[in-house]
Amino acid sequence: MIKCAIAGLGRWGRALVEAAQSEPQLRIVSAVEPDIAGAASFCAAHGLSPAPSLEACSPSQASMPCCWQRRIRCTRAR
């Protein structure tokens, strides 16, 4: 199973989280979102650990970012 983080919880990020729930080999465990307060209920409902930046995302939880969002620079591979 691949555990990963989603970068951004806008419209596409939320859609990807929901789509990944039906994929047995992929589990999104963290969400990188600068607006943590705005994403708190979505994160709680989907079992995601929120982080304000990719650097703050715990490497023990997610092995790689899942997607690119313009406002979050995913420059570091895990």
N, C-alpha and C positions, 0 to 999 in steps of 0.2 A: 504494500500500500504506500502510495506517495502522500505525504503530508506537506501541505504548502500554505502559503499566506496569499491572500488577495490584496492587491495594492489598489485601494480606492473602493468606496462603497457608494458610488453614484449609481445611475440606472443600470449600466452594464455590469458593474461589480456585483450588485445585488442579484442580477439575473444569473451571473455565473455561479454565485454561491448556491442559488436554488437549483440550477441545472446540475451542479456537481453532486448534489445529494443522491441522485439516482445512479451515480457511477461508483461501483464497489472498489475500484482500484485507486480512487482519488479522494482525499479528505482535506477540505479547507479548514484549517484549525485556527488561523489568525487573520486579522484584518488590519491593514495599515491604513489609517484614516486620520487626517489632521483634525477633523471635527468629531472627536470621540463622543462628546455629549449628544450630538445629532445621530450618531450611529449606535448608541448604547442599546436601545431596545431591539434593533435588528441583530446585533451581536449576541445579545442574551437569548433571543429566540432561536438562533442557529448554532449556538454553542461555540462562538468565536471569541478568541482573546483579542481585545482591541489594543492597538499600538499606535502612537502618534507619528512614528517614522519607521522606515525599514530597519534602521540601526537599533531601534527599541524592540523590535520583534525578536522573540527568543529563538535562537537556533535549535534549542532542544525540542521545540514544538514544530516548527516548520522548516523544511529543508530548502525551499526555494520560493521566490515570489511567483504568483500565478499569472498576473497580467500587468500591463503598463498603463498607468494613468498619467495624463499630462502634468497634473499638479504635484505628483509624487515622483521623484527621480529614483528609479530602481537601478542604481549603479553598481551594486555589490552582489555578486553571486555567492551563494552559500555552498 
